[in-house]
Amino acid sequence: MRVRGTGFGGLRGFGGLRGTLAIAYAVLWCGGVVSYAVRGGTPQGAEWAPPLTLALALAIAALHAPPGTGPWLAAAGAVGLGAEIAGVHTGVPFGRYTYTPALGPMLLGVPLAIGAAWVVLAACALSMAAAWTPDRRGCALLAAAWMVAMDLVLDPLASGPLGLWSWDSPGRYHGVPLSNFAGWFAVSLVIFLAAPAAPSRAALRSLGASLAVFFGVVAAAAGQLAPALVAAALAGASIATEVRARKRHGA
């Protein structure tokens, strides 16, 4: 049986691997939203939930990646991880900071999970940007801007209430130095300028929107108004992107 509109980017076939991953991710996503909105964090004994959610997001990104983008996504993860290692040890390109053990096994001071996060974000950003323009340079600029906007939401949380890393010299934006965002744009632009031409994917757009909403809820629960507003803007942009994509395809 073929099913349209499962609620996650038009996935078809609940019995398939993609549908199963989407349902598992949605369950953990809802649990995380409730945990942070009501309890203010992950309940004791459920520390496994955030890394599992990231693993599911990575699997969804990999399974829905357009043909031919797999090697590029792997390279994006490697470049992102390499840039993080450079940042930890030299302060370039983001500024100097230190990871806590919260994210698990590390390579040269950087959690391996960070490489996975770069893959997920890169896949979502490329799909969001490709829905707006077929021009590769324009797409790279839009995708890099989306990455920076996401980091405007993520970094204050990660270096603040989530306790994932700490800045050696805190900056003005919720303790995050502005050099971090310049570095994010530069590294992201390099990644996306090397991206192959690829069609937008509804599931990846939905995944990106879910991340913006989730961390927006966490930011609001933590009292971080600016990151919450940026997340709301990203959610609005996601809705506009979805409307545009559906109109273009006559859905």
C-alpha positions, 0 to 999 in steps of 0.5 A: 500500500502506498501512503501520501503525506505521512506528516514528514515530508511526504514519506510513503509507506509506513512499513519501510525504513524511511517511515520507521525512522521518521516515526521514531524521530518524531516520537523523540522530537515530541518527547524532547519538546515536552521535556524542555518546555515542561521540565527544563531539560532531559529527565534523569535516566534519559540521557540516551535520547539526544544522541539517539535523536541525532543518530536518527536525524543523520540516518534520515538525512543519508536516506533522503540525500539526492543521488550523487550527494553522499560523498559530498555530505561525507566531505561536509562532515569531515570539513566541519569536524576539521574546522572544529578541531582547528577552532579548539586548538587555534581559535581559527575560524570560530574562536577558541572554545572547549568541549565538555564530555557531554557529547561522547567520544572525541577526536582531538578534543572535538566530539565525533557527534559534531561531524554528524551534526554538520552532515545533518545541517548541511543536507537540510541547508542545501535542500532549503536553498535549492528550493529557491534557486537553481543557481549554484552560487546563489544556492551556496550563499543561501545555504550558508546563511541558513547555517549561520541562522541555525547557529544563532539559535544553537550556539547560545544554548550549547554553550549555555544551558546545555553545557556542551562547550564553553568559550574561552573569551565570551562574546556579546551574543549570549556569551558567543563571540561574533567571530564564531558566526563569521567563521560559520559562514566562511566554512559553510560557504566553502562546503556549499560551493563544492556541493553538486547540483541537487534537487530539493527534498521535502523530507530534508526541508521538514527535518530542517524545520523540525530542528529550528522549531525544537531548538526554538522551544528550548531557547524560549524555555531557557529565556533566550529571546533572541535565539527563540525569535531567530528560530521563529523566523527560520520556521516561517522561512521553512513554511514559505519554502514549502509553499513555494515548493508545492506550488512549483510542483503543482501539489 
